[in-house]
Amino acid sequence: MTETPPSTTGKIAIVVGGGAGIGAACVREFAANGYQVVAMSPSGRARALAESLGGAGLDGSNTRTEDLRACVDLAVSRYGRLDAVVNSGGHAARGPVLEITDEQWSEGMDLYLLNVVRMARLVTPHLITSGGGAIVNISTAGVFEPSPMFPVSVTMRAALASFTKLYANEYGPQGVRMNNLLTGLTKDDPGTLPAEWTSAIPLRRAQSTAEAARVVRFLAGEESAYMTGQNLRVDGGETKSV
């Protein structure tokens, strides 16, 4: 069933990895708040979701520059401008740190670091032309406290934090911002989780993907206009470090 598209604000957002999880929640959140959304994922679900909400989409991977370029070209050709970009990655290898192969480390770099670098190259000129804009990267609270369960993710996203700072310093004077959302335990339906999964979280619950998407929209919008180069923890207080 096609959902009723909301009224538009004239702002345009791209969501990469918008087929499921936080990415899909971002597609819904931006559309519900008047953005025209262009979404991409390998599965086709992002395209279908964006189209059902009055936007546009295509199928592709964040590891392929040509797919990212096609996504950007679609947004600019259809809507004439670009205001916000959300980068959401997939899933990389897990396991004991020395058992991860070179190929798995390289795959993680593609998914969690170079995906943002590639997209930044493509969208930054359009954001500048639009008078400024924001890039928001979905990251993990494990950047501050690396978990042995997700060695590739936390390593590459720690590198992403450094890249984000470098980018913010370079393009802040031109009105383009970049921030990272550092999420903790996040689920589409957090109420279904067993209590032992959330016992170490001060709020004693997981975050919903819809809650995470609202913070992404905040980071992409004018409410956060003085924030750039930041790693914003949204983890229910689970991170122990100050």
C-alpha positions in Angstrom: 0.0 0.0 0.0 1.3 3.4 -0.9 1.6 5.8 2.0 0.3 9.3 1.7 3.2 11.6 1.0 3.4 14.6 3.3 3.7 18.3 2.3 7.2 19.3 1.2 9.5 21.8 2.8 11.5 22.0 -0.4 14.5 20.2 1.2 16.0 17.2 -0.3 17.7 14.3 1.6 19.6 11.2 0.4 19.6 8.1 2.6 22.1 5.5 1.7 21.3 2.1 3.3 17.7 3.0 3.7 16.2 -0.4 3.2 16.1 -1.5 6.9 16.9 -0.6 10.4 17.9 3.0 11.2 18.3 3.8 7.5 14.6 2.9 6.8 13.5 4.8 9.8 15.4 7.8 8.5 13.5 7.6 5.2 10.2 7.7 7.0 11.3 10.4 9.4 12.6 12.8 6.7 9.5 12.2 4.5 7.2 12.8 7.5 8.9 16.1 8.1 8.5 17.5 4.6 11.7 16.3 2.9 11.8 14.8 -0.6 13.8 11.6 0.0 16.0 9.7 -2.4 17.0 6.3 -0.9 19.3 3.5 -1.9 20.0 0.0 -0.8 21.1 -3.3 -2.4 17.9 -5.1 -1.7 15.4 -2.7 -3.4 13.6 -2.1 -0.2 14.9 1.5 0.1 13.7 2.3 -3.4 10.2 0.9 -2.7 9.9 2.7 0.6 11.0 6.1 -0.8 8.6 5.7 -3.7 5.7 4.8 -1.4 6.4 8.1 0.4 6.5 10.2 -2.7 10.2 10.2 -3.1 12.6 8.3 -5.4 15.2 5.6 -5.1 17.4 3.0 -6.8 19.2 -0.2 -6.0 22.9 -0.1 -5.3 25.7 -0.5 -2.8 27.6 2.0 -0.8 30.8 0.2 -1.8 30.4 1.2 -5.4 31.2 4.7 -6.5 29.1 4.4 -9.6 26.0 3.4 -7.5 26.5 6.4 -5.2 27.0 8.7 -8.2 23.7 7.4 -9.7 21.9 8.1 -6.4 23.3 11.7 -6.3 22.5 12.3 -9.9 18.9 11.1 -9.4 18.4 13.5 -6.5 19.9 16.5 -8.2 18.2 15.9 -11.6 14.8 15.3 -10.1 14.8 17.9 -7.3 17.4 20.4 -8.4 19.3 20.6 -5.0 20.6 18.7 -2.1 20.4 19.5 1.6 21.1 16.4 3.7 22.8 13.1 3.3 22.6 10.1 5.6 25.2 7.3 5.3 24.2 4.0 6.9 26.4 0.9 6.4 25.9 -2.8 6.4 27.4 -5.6 8.5 31.1 -6.5 8.6 32.9 -9.6 10.0 32.9 -10.5 13.6 35.2 -12.8 15.6 38.5 -12.8 17.5 40.5 -9.9 16.3 43.5 -11.9 14.9 41.2 -14.4 13.1 39.7 -11.7 10.9 41.3 -11.9 7.4 42.8 -9.1 5.4 39.9 -9.3 3.0 37.4 -8.9 5.9 39.3 -5.9 7.2 39.2 -4.4 3.7 35.5 -5.1 3.4 34.9 -3.3 6.7 36.9 -0.3 5.5 34.6 -0.2 2.4 31.4 -0.4 4.4 32.2 1.9 7.3 34.9 4.4 6.2 35.3 4.7 2.4 31.5 4.7 2.0 31.5 8.1 3.6 34.6 9.3 1.8 33.2 8.4 -1.6 29.8 10.0 -0.9 31.5 13.2 0.5 33.4 13.6 -2.8 30.2 13.4 -4.7 27.8 15.4 -2.6 29.9 18.2 -1.2 29.8 20.4 -4.4 26.0 20.1 -4.5 25.7 21.0 -0.8 27.9 24.0 -1.3 25.8 25.1 -4.3 22.6 24.7 -2.2 24.1 27.2 0.3 25.2 24.6 2.8 23.9 21.3 4.2 24.7 18.4 6.4 26.1 14.9 6.2 25.2 12.5 9.0 26.9 9.1 9.4 25.4 6.2 11.4 28.2 5.0 13.6 28.5 3.2 17.0 29.1 4.0 20.6 31.8 1.4 20.4 34.1 4.1 19.0 34.7 5.2 22.6 34.6 1.8 24.2 35.6 -0.8 21.6 33.7 -4.1 21.9 35.5 -7.4 21.0 32.2 -8.5 19.5 32.5 -6.0 16.7 36.2 -5.4 16.0 36.0 -4.4 12.4 33.1 -2.0 13.0 34.7 -0.2 16.0 38.1 0.1 14.3 36.9 1.5 11.1 34.4 3.9 12.7 37.1 5.2 15.0 38.9 6.1 11.7 35.6 7.7 10.5 35.6 9.9 13.6 39.0 11.3 12.5 37.9 11.8 8.9 34.7 13.6 10.1 36.8 16.1 12.1 39.1 16.7 9.1 36.1 17.2 6.8 34.3 19.5 9.2 37.4 21.7 9.5 37.8 21.9 5.7 34.2 22.5 4.7 32.7 24.3 7.7 33.6 27.7 6.2 31.4 26.8 3.2 28.5 25.9 5.4 28.7 22.2 5.1 28.6 20.1 8.3 29.4 16.5 9.1 28.5 14.6 12.3 28.4 11.0 13.4 25.5 9.4 15.4 27.0 6.9 17.8 24.2 4.4 18.6 23.9 1.8 21.3 21.6 -1.1 21.2 18.9 -0.2 18.6 16.0 -2.3 17.3 12.9 -1.8 15.2 10.9 -3.2 18.1 13.0 -2.8 21.3 10.2 -4.0 23.5 10.7 -7.6 22.4 14.2 -7.9 23.9 14.9 -10.0 27.0 15.8 -8.0 30.1 19.3 -9.4 30.3 20.2 -7.6 27.1 19.4 -4.2 28.6 20.5 -4.7 32.2 23.7 -2.8 31.7 22.0 0.2 30.1 21.0 2.9 32.6 17.7 3.5 30.8 17.1 -0.3 30.9 15.9 -0.5 27.4 17.1 -0.4 23.8 16.5 2.5 21.5 14.0 2.2 18.7 15.1 2.9 15.2 12.5 5.7 15.0 14.1 7.4 18.0 17.5 7.2 16.3 16.1 8.6 13.1 14.7 11.6 15.0 18.3 12.4 16.2 19.6 12.0 12.6 17.0 14.5 11.4 18.1 16.9 14.2 21.7 16.6 13.1 20.7 17.2 9.5 18.5 20.3 10.2 18.8 23.8 11.3 18.3 23.0 14.9 21.9 21.7 15.0 23.3 24.4 12.7 26.2 25.0 15.1 27.3 21.4 15.4 29.9 19.9 13.1 32.8 17.4 13.5 31.0 15.8 16.4 30.4 12.2 17.6 27.0 12.3 19.3 26.4 9.3 21.7 22.8 8.1 21.8 23.3 4.9 23.8 21.0 5.1 26.8 24.0 6.0 28.9 25.7 2.7 28.4 29.1 4.2 27.6 31.1 4.4 30.8 33.7 7.0 29.8 33.2 10.7 30.3 
